[in-house]
Amino acid sequence: MKRLAFLILLLPLAALAACGGETSPEDDVTEVANQILEAKSPEQVKVVCQELITPGMLRSVYGGELARCEDQPLNDDSGIEDPGEVGVASVSVEGEKADAAIVTTGGSTDGNDGTWYFRKTGGDWKLDRIGDDFLRTSFAISIRNVDQGVVSYEPMRKCMGREVEQLPASQIRGFMYKTMRGDRQAALDSVLKIAGACPRPMAEFVANELATRVLAKKEVTPAQILCAKKKLVPLLQVTDLSSIALGSGDYGDATGLALAGLIAGVMKQCPA
């Protein structure tokens, strides 16, 4: 999952300044937030990574690697058909720290709201941390919108949606940071760990995949395929084969043999 799309709702600070009057700290924080939200070109993204986020955020999200930040910008909306509009609803400043309420309206990411935290460093405001509330809603919305894989299976989608509401903030943060820096395998492993709390729908999905990918290619009847699906589910639940199969994507030798043995045993119970 990539970061959700952002469009600007508020007037640019430059326009305000042109009308006369000095800017407030709240205006300055809003301007930085807007620069991050609207950065599109490689040059704009480079400015965000090099000048508008703190070293602490670069370390925690991107492992301190500027190249990763520039390759995986915070506002990357590729793959999102209707990202909606995102803007700064309000800013609260206390000394050299500030937080901004970010809200998303419309589109498939409607409701992706939460807090961004800023810190004044060397006289400039920089994004220091994306709030856990924003990360949690981002994760929940990604589950709501995914259209392939195990999470797209509706019973799994509902189960994982409930799980995300209860997950510790540290676990949500760990998954989202892996996703944001493009660490796909680590992110997948994290998702499967969460999916492990939904063993029944995960087993149903894998049973259906096995029936589609394996049995449907053999000379078996539709009734046998249906029988096999039903018998595979409880067997997959008591083994770890569901998560192993999903995690490998392309079954390894050991996993493939185990699954083949499981299917062979089930087919003996599903005569033509």
C-alpha positions as CSV (number, residue, x, y, z in Angstrom):
1,M,0.0,0.0,0.0
2,K,1.2,3.4,-0.9
3,R,0.4,6.6,0.8
4,L,-3.0,8.2,0.2
5,A,-3.4,11.1,-2.2
6,F,-3.5,14.6,-1.0
7,L,-4.9,17.8,-2.5
8,I,-4.8,21.3,-1.0
9,L,-8.0,22.8,0.5
10,L,-6.5,26.0,2.0
11,L,-5.2,29.1,0.3
12,P,-1.4,29.0,-0.1
13,L,0.5,31.0,2.4
14,A,2.0,33.1,-0.4
15,A,-1.4,34.4,-1.3
16,L,-2.1,35.4,2.3
17,A,1.2,37.1,2.6
18,A,0.6,39.1,-0.6
19,C,-2.4,40.7,1.0
20,G,-0.2,42.2,3.7
21,G,0.3,41.3,7.3
22,E,2.8,39.0,9.0
23,T,2.3,35.2,9.1
24,S,1.6,33.4,12.4
25,P,3.3,30.2,13.5
26,E,0.1,28.4,12.6
27,D,0.3,29.8,9.1
28,D,3.9,28.7,8.9
29,V,3.1,25.1,10.0
30,T,0.2,25.0,7.5
31,E,2.5,26.1,4.7
32,V,4.9,23.3,5.4
33,A,2.1,20.7,5.7
34,N,0.7,21.9,2.3
35,Q,4.1,21.7,0.7
36,I,4.4,18.1,1.8
37,L,0.8,17.3,0.7
38,E,1.1,18.8,-2.8
39,A,4.7,17.7,-3.6
40,K,4.5,15.9,-7.0
41,S,7.6,16.4,-9.1
42,P,10.9,14.8,-8.2
43,E,12.3,18.2,-7.3
44,Q,9.4,18.9,-4.9
45,V,9.7,15.5,-3.3
46,K,13.5,16.0,-2.8
47,V,12.8,19.3,-1.0
48,V,10.3,17.5,1.3
49,C,12.8,14.7,2.1
50,Q,15.8,17.0,2.6
51,E,14.3,20.1,4.1
52,L,10.7,19.6,5.4
53,I,11.0,16.5,7.6
54,T,13.2,16.0,10.7
55,P,16.2,13.6,10.8
56,G,14.2,11.7,13.4
57,M,11.3,11.1,11.0
58,L,13.7,10.2,8.2
59,R,15.3,7.6,10.5
60,S,12.1,6.1,11.9
61,V,10.2,5.9,8.5
62,Y,12.9,5.5,5.9
63,G,15.8,4.1,7.9
64,G,17.7,7.4,7.4
65,E,17.9,6.8,3.7
66,L,17.1,9.9,1.6
67,A,16.8,7.7,-1.6
68,R,14.0,5.7,0.0
69,C,12.1,8.8,1.0
70,E,12.4,10.2,-2.5
71,D,11.3,6.9,-4.1
72,Q,8.3,6.5,-1.7
73,P,7.0,10.1,-1.2
74,L,4.4,10.7,1.5
75,N,1.7,11.8,-0.9
76,D,2.2,9.1,-3.6
77,D,-1.3,8.4,-5.0
78,S,-0.4,6.0,-7.8
79,G,-2.9,3.1,-7.9
80,I,-5.6,5.1,-6.2
81,E,-8.4,5.9,-8.7
82,D,-10.3,8.5,-6.6
83,P,-8.1,9.7,-3.7
84,G,-10.3,12.5,-2.5
85,E,-9.1,15.8,-1.1
86,V,-6.9,16.3,1.9
87,G,-6.2,19.5,3.8
88,V,-5.2,21.0,7.1
89,A,-8.3,21.5,9.3
90,S,-6.5,23.2,12.2
91,V,-3.1,23.8,13.7
92,S,-2.1,24.1,17.4
93,V,1.3,25.6,18.3
94,E,3.0,25.3,21.7
95,G,6.5,26.7,21.8
96,E,8.6,24.9,19.2
97,K,6.1,22.0,18.8
98,A,2.9,22.0,16.8
99,D,0.3,19.5,15.7
100,A,-1.9,19.8,12.6
101,A,-5.3,18.1,12.1
102,I,-5.3,16.5,8.7
103,V,-8.7,15.6,7.1
104,T,-9.6,13.7,4.0
105,T,-12.9,14.4,2.2
106,G,-14.5,12.4,-0.6
107,G,-13.2,9.6,-2.8
108,S,-12.1,6.1,-1.8
109,T,-10.0,7.5,1.1
110,D,-12.7,9.6,2.7
111,G,-12.2,9.7,6.5
112,N,-8.4,9.3,6.4
113,D,-8.0,11.8,9.2
114,G,-5.5,12.2,12.0
115,T,-2.7,14.3,13.4
116,W,0.7,15.3,12.0
117,Y,3.3,16.5,14.5
118,F,5.8,19.3,13.7
119,R,8.9,20.6,15.4
120,K,10.8,23.8,14.9
121,T,14.4,23.0,14.0
122,G,17.0,25.6,13.2
123,G,14.2,28.2,12.9
124,D,12.2,26.2,10.4
125,W,9.1,24.0,11.0
126,K,9.5,20.4,9.9
127,L,7.3,17.3,10.0
128,D,8.5,15.2,12.9
129,R,5.9,12.4,13.1
130,I,2.7,11.2,11.6
131,G,0.3,10.4,14.4
132,D,-0.9,6.9,15.2
133,D,-4.5,8.0,14.6
134,F,-3.7,8.9,11.0
135,L,-1.7,5.7,10.5
136,R,-4.5,3.6,11.9
137,T,-7.2,5.1,9.6
138,S,-4.8,4.8,6.7
139,F,-4.4,1.1,7.4
140,A,-8.2,0.6,7.9
141,I,-9.0,2.4,4.6
142,S,-6.4,0.3,2.7
143,I,-8.2,-2.8,4.0
144,R,-11.5,-1.3,2.9
145,N,-10.2,-0.6,-0.6
146,V,-7.9,-3.6,-1.5
147,D,-9.3,-5.5,-4.4
148,Q,-7.1,-8.6,-4.6
149,G,-5.5,-11.2,-2.4
150,V,-6.7,-12.6,0.9
151,V,-7.8,-9.3,2.3
152,S,-10.2,-8.8,-0.6
153,Y,-12.1,-11.8,0.6
154,E,-15.1,-10.2,2.3
155,P,-15.1,-12.3,5.5
156,M,-11.4,-11.6,5.9
157,R,-11.9,-7.9,5.2
158,K,-14.5,-7.7,8.0
159,C,-12.3,-9.6,10.4
160,M,-9.2,-7.6,9.7
161,G,-11.1,-4.4,9.9
162,R,-12.1,-5.4,13.5
163,E,-8.5,-6.4,14.3
164,V,-7.1,-3.1,13.1
165,E,-9.3,-1.2,15.6
166,Q,-7.8,-3.2,18.5
167,L,-4.1,-3.5,17.4
168,P,-1.5,-1.7,19.6
169,A,-0.4,1.5,18.0
170,S,3.2,0.2,17.8
171,Q,2.1,-2.7,15.6
172,I,0.2,-0.3,13.3
173,R,3.1,2.0,13.1
174,G,5.5,-0.8,12.3
175,F,3.4,-2.0,9.4
176,M,2.8,1.4,8.0
177,Y,6.4,2.4,8.2
178,K,7.4,-0.8,6.3
179,T,4.8,0.1,3.7
180,M,5.9,3.7,3.4
181,R,9.5,2.8,2.7
182,G,8.6,0.2,0.1
183,D,9.6,-2.9,2.2
184,R,6.9,-5.1,0.6
185,Q,7.9,-8.5,1.9
186,A,8.2,-7.2,5.5
187,A,4.8,-5.5,5.1
188,L,3.3,-8.7,3.8
189,D,4.7,-10.6,6.7
190,S,3.1,-8.1,9.1
191,V,-0.2,-8.4,7.4
192,L,-0.2,-12.2,7.5
193,K,0.6,-12.0,11.2
194,I,-2.5,-9.8,11.7
195,A,-4.5,-12.1,9.4
196,G,-3.5,-15.0,11.7
197,A,-6.2,-13.7,14.1
198,C,-8.7,-14.6,11.4
199,P,-8.0,-18.3,10.9
200,R,-11.4,-19.3,9.5
201,P,-11.7,-16.8,6.6
202,M,-8.0,-17.2,5.8
203,A,-8.5,-21.0,5.5
204,E,-11.6,-20.5,3.4
205,F,-9.7,-18.2,1.0
206,V,-6.7,-20.6,0.7
207,A,-9.1,-23.6,0.2
208,N,-10.8,-21.7,-2.6
209,E,-7.5,-20.8,-4.2
210,L,-6.2,-24.4,-4.0
211,A,-9.5,-25.6,-5.6
212,T,-9.2,-23.0,-8.3
213,R,-5.5,-23.4,-9.1
214,V,-5.1,-27.1,-8.6
215,L,-8.3,-29.1,-8.6
216,A,-10.0,-27.2,-11.4
217,K,-7.1,-28.2,-13.7
218,K,-7.7,-31.9,-13.0
219,E,-10.4,-34.2,-14.2
220,V,-12.7,-33.8,-11.2
221,T,-16.4,-32.9,-11.0
222,P,-17.8,-29.6,-9.6
223,A,-19.2,-31.6,-6.7
224,Q,-15.8,-33.0,-5.9
225,I,-14.3,-29.5,-5.9
226,L,-17.0,-28.2,-3.6
227,C,-16.5,-31.2,-1.3
228,A,-12.7,-30.6,-1.3
229,K,-13.1,-26.9,-0.4
230,K,-15.3,-27.8,2.6
231,K,-12.9,-30.5,3.9
232,L,-9.8,-28.4,3.3
233,V,-10.9,-25.5,5.5
234,P,-10.7,-27.3,9.0
235,L,-7.4,-29.0,7.9
236,L,-5.9,-25.7,7.0
237,Q,-7.0,-24.1,10.2
238,V,-5.1,-26.6,12.4
239,T,-1.9,-26.3,10.3
240,D,0.2,-23.3,9.4
241,L,-0.1,-24.0,5.7
242,S,-2.5,-21.1,5.0
243,S,-0.1,-18.4,6.2
244,I,2.9,-20.2,4.7
245,A,1.2,-20.5,1.3
246,L,0.1,-16.9,1.3
247,G,3.5,-15.7,2.4
248,S,5.4,-17.5,-0.2
249,G,3.2,-16.5,-3.1
250,D,4.8,-19.1,-5.2
251,Y,4.8,-22.3,-3.2
252,G,8.2,-23.7,-2.3
253,D,9.1,-27.4,-2.5
254,A,8.2,-28.2,1.1
255,T,5.0,-26.2,1.1
256,G,4.0,-27.5,-2.3
257,L,4.5,-31.1,-1.2
258,A,2.5,-30.5,2.1
259,L,-0.3,-28.9,0.2
260,A,-0.3,-31.7,-2.5
261,G,-0.5,-34.3,0.3
262,L,-3.3,-32.4,1.9
263,I,-5.3,-32.2,-1.3
264,A,-4.6,-35.9,-2.1
265,G,-6.0,-36.9,1.3
266,V,-9.1,-34.8,0.9
267,M,-9.8,-36.1,-2.6
268,K,-10.0,-39.6,-1.2
269,Q,-12.9,-38.4,0.9
270,C,-14.6,-36.8,-2.1
271,P,-15.2,-39.6,-4.6
272,A,-16.6,-38.9,-8.0
